[in-house]
Structures are given as C-alpha cells and as structure tokens.
C-alpha cells in the first residue's frame, strides 16, 4: 500500500470523494442517498482547497487501485485541518486509516504546520476511535461546522 499526493480533481480522486460523500450522507439520513443528494453535499462542501498552496489531497493505493483518501487544508498559519478521511469498504480493517493519518501528519510537517485539527460527527464512532488512539485529543469547538459534534487536535 502506498499513500501519495494527488490532484483533488483527478478522476480517481473524484470517485473517492463521491464515495465519501455518499457514505457520509447515507449515514446521516439513514438510507441510500440519491445522486442529487450526493451532488448537493459535494457542492455544499467543496474540496478545491485541498491542493496547491491551500492544502493537500492524499490517496492510498493497493496494487495501483485507489482505496482511500484524506485531505489537509490550512486552518491558520501553523494549524492544519484534516478532512475527507475515507477508506473504501473492502479495504477497511487493514490499517489504512492509520497509514492515511500518518501521511497527513507528514504532509502537515512539510507545510510548516505544528498541529492538526478536525471535526467529526457523533455517529462516526470508528473515526473518533481512530483519532483518539493516535494522539488526537478532544477540544472545544473551533468552528461552527453544521454537522460537527466532536472536535479533535494533535500538536507536535
């Protein structure tokens, strides 16, 4: 398995992001979302800032196939914000989430960041466990993100 930077608008990135938004929407509304609902969610929370000078988009690949992603954007001068952490269902339970998290942390260091923050929802129990197990501590809300219930931070 490899993790490397990718263009957030590349076809494989768009496929991963669409799967991410489909799953996040489904878990929130409790049913399979329509294409229109997925498109609406993607438009409501664009990913364009996960590239260039404003961030990074990382893709995990197994045998050349894209199986996961994570985004990192600047929150402020020395703090990054983690977003779009996702592993496709067939590849879960193999440590890819930790690999993506470590790659995002390395990218944050390369970008001069001294900390990473993130927000997540209460129903994303697996994500909260992953962050807590890897040194992220719950903090007071740093944003008014519409769907956020929990905020985490890791400093170095």
C-alpha positions in Angstrom: 0.0 0.0 0.0 1.2 3.5 -0.9 0.0 6.9 0.0 0.8 9.9 -2.2 -0.4 13.4 -3.1 -2.9 13.5 -5.8 -4.8 16.2 -7.7 -8.2 16.6 -6.0 -9.9 17.0 -9.3 -8.3 13.8 -10.9 -10.8 11.2 -11.9 -9.8 8.7 -9.2 -9.9 11.5 -6.6 -13.4 12.5 -7.7 -14.6 8.8 -7.5 -13.2 8.5 -3.9 -14.8 11.8 -2.9 -18.1 10.8 -4.3 -18.0 7.6 -2.4 -17.0 9.5 0.8 -19.9 11.9 0.4 -22.3 9.1 -0.5 -21.4 7.2 2.7 -21.5 10.4 4.9 -24.9 11.3 3.5 -26.3 7.8 3.9 -25.1 7.5 7.5 -26.6 10.9 8.3 -30.0 10.4 6.6 -30.3 6.7 7.3 -30.8 5.5 3.8 -29.1 5.3 0.4 -28.8 8.9 -0.9 -30.0 9.9 -4.4 -27.4 11.1 -6.9 -28.9 14.6 -6.4 -28.3 14.4 -2.6 -24.7 13.4 -3.2 -24.1 16.2 -5.7 -25.7 18.6 -3.3 -23.5 17.5 -0.4 -20.4 17.8 -2.6 -21.4 21.3 -3.7 -22.2 22.4 -0.2 -18.7 21.4 1.0 -16.2 21.8 -2.0 -12.8 20.2 -1.9 -10.9 22.5 -4.2 -8.9 23.9 -1.3 -7.2 20.6 -0.8 -4.5 21.3 -3.4 -1.9 23.8 -4.3 -0.9 26.4 -1.7 -4.0 25.8 0.4 -3.7 22.1 1.2 -3.0 18.5 0.1 -5.1 15.6 -1.0 -3.6 12.2 -0.4 -4.7 8.9 -2.0 -4.0 5.4 -0.7 -3.4 2.8 -3.3 -3.3 -1.0 -3.1 -1.8 -2.7 -6.2 -2.3 0.6 -8.1 -6.0 0.9 -7.2 -7.3 3.9 -5.2 -8.7 2.6 -1.9 -8.7 5.6 0.4 -8.1 9.3 0.8 -7.6 12.1 3.2 -7.4 15.9 2.8 -5.4 18.5 4.7 -6.1 22.2 4.5 -4.7 25.3 6.2 -6.8 26.3 9.2 -4.4 29.1 10.1 -0.7 29.8 9.6 0.5 26.9 11.8 -2.5 24.6 12.0 -3.9 22.2 9.5 -7.4 20.8 9.3 -7.9 17.2 8.5 -10.9 16.3 6.3 -12.2 13.7 3.8 -10.7 10.7 5.7 -12.1 7.7 3.9 -11.3 4.0 3.1 -13.4 2.0 0.7 -15.4 -0.8 2.5 -13.5 -3.8 1.0 -10.2 -2.3 2.3 -11.3 -1.4 5.9 -9.8 -3.1 8.9 -6.3 -3.4 7.4 -4.7 -0.3 9.0 -5.2 2.0 6.0 -6.8 4.7 8.2 -3.7 4.9 10.4 -1.5 5.0 7.2 -3.5 7.9 5.8 -3.4 9.7 9.1 0.4 9.3 9.4 0.8 10.5 5.8 -1.4 13.6 6.5 0.7 14.3 9.6 3.9 14.1 7.5 2.4 16.5 4.9 1.4 18.9 7.7 5.0 19.0 8.9 6.2 19.6 5.3 3.8 22.5 5.1 5.1 24.0 8.4 2.1 23.1 10.5 2.6 22.5 14.2 -0.9 20.9 14.8 -3.8 19.3 13.1 -7.4 19.9 14.0 -10.5 18.1 12.8 -14.2 17.9 13.4 -16.4 14.8 13.1 -19.9 13.7 13.8 -21.2 11.7 16.7 -22.3 8.8 14.5 -18.8 8.3 13.1 -17.7 6.2 16.1 -14.9 4.4 14.2 -13.3 7.7 13.2 -13.4 9.1 16.7 -11.8 5.9 18.0 -9.1 6.2 15.3 -8.2 9.8 16.2 -8.2 9.1 19.9 -6.0 6.0 19.5 -3.5 8.1 17.5 -2.9 11.0 19.9 -5.7 13.3 18.9 -7.4 14.9 21.9 -11.0 16.2 22.1 -11.0 20.0 22.3 -13.6 22.8 22.5 -15.3 23.6 19.2 -13.0 25.7 16.9 -15.7 26.0 14.1 -19.4 26.2 13.7 -19.4 23.3 11.1 -23.0 22.4 10.5 -22.7 18.6 11.1 -19.8 18.6 13.7 -20.4 17.1 17.1 -16.8 16.5 18.2 -13.5 18.4 17.6 -10.0 17.0 17.9 -6.5 18.3 17.8 -2.9 16.9 17.8 0.1 19.1 18.4 3.8 18.3 17.9 
